[in-house]
Amino acid sequence: MKLMILLILTLFAFESTEMHDVAMATFRVSQTENGLALELTFDQHDYLKVLDLTPKDVTPQQVQDYLDLSTTWVINGEERELLIDKLTTQDHHIVAYGKFDQSKENICDFLVRNEFLLEVEDQTNVLVLALPEKTRGFRMHEGRREIAVSY
């Protein structure tokens, strides 16, 4: 039920082309045949404002550098590097696509520490783990910066 509510909130937040009421970023981690992939959707205005950037400054490398500072990914007890290789924009949002290094093994434990855009008032970061065993969703915010999941 919680996952359904998170997904509905995500859809409403990203469907609107007007100013949003909820500051939110969605991290969707999924298993592909090549390993673990990430699709991250976040508000362009908030990102540019917090990092004092112009739209031209936002590149896959720049987003990756900010993610390296604001998130930590630990999979099966090992910290993993995330490689952002593509960006798109959709209705005032940036969508970043990436993959984790050395991530073809089965996931037993997953831990994320996340401070992505927490400088934005009432920022919520939604983590969706869409793994073959089970899809689970988690809300992260100023008071909940770490999620640990065991499969």
Secondary structure, DSSP 4 states (H G I P E B T S, - for coil): -HHHHHHHHHHHHHH--S--SS-EEEEEEEEETTEEEEEEEEEHHHHHHHHT--GGG--HHHHHHHHHHHEEEEETTEEE-EEEEEEEEETTEEEEEEEETT--SPPSEEEEEE-TTTTSTT-EEEEEEEETTEEEEEEEBTTB-EEEEE-
